[in-house]
Amino acid sequence: MFDDESRNIKEEPFVAGADIMFDIMSGREADPTIESCSIVFGATPIPDHDIHVTLFDEDGHDGHFYLVEKFKQFPDMKGFTFWLCPALLQFFEIAPTDIFVSLK
C-alpha cells in the first residue's frame, strides 16, 4: 500500500498484480522485513530508469492495466501485467501511455 499526504492518500492498497510488482520493486519479495521504499515516476523517460511500463487497457471505472516493457533488475518480468487503481489519476490528468520508474 502507499501513502501520499499531499494528495490525501492514506494506506491505498496495491492489488491485481500491482502488489506483486511493488513487492519485487521494493525488495520485499526477497526480504519480507522490508516495509517501505521510495520511487520516482513520470510519463516521460527518467535518465537511467529502472522500469518502463505501457498502458494496454482500461477497466471502464478509471482503473488501468499496464504491461512491463523493461525491468532492469528482473528482465524476466517483461510481459508481466498489472492493474493500477483510480488513484493513478491523482498523479496524472489522464492515464499515461508510458510510465517510467526509478527506484530509490
C-alpha positions, 0 to 999 in steps of 0.5 A: 500500500502507499501513502501520499499526504499531499494528495490525501492518500492514506494506506491505498492498497496495491492489488491485481498484480500491482502488489506483486510488482511493488513487492519485487520493486521494493525488495520485499519479495526477497526480504519480507522485513522490508516495509517501505521504499521510495520511487520516482515516476513520470510519463516521460523517460527518467535518465537511467530508469529502472522500469518502463511500463505501457498502458494496454487497457482500461477497466471502464471505472478509471482503473488501468492495466499496464504491461512491463516493457523493461525491468532492469533488475528482473528482465524476466518480468517483461510481459508481466501485467498489472492493474493500477487503481483510480488513484493513478489519476491523482498523479496524472490528468489522464492515464499515461501511455508510458510510465517510467520508474526509478527506484530509490 
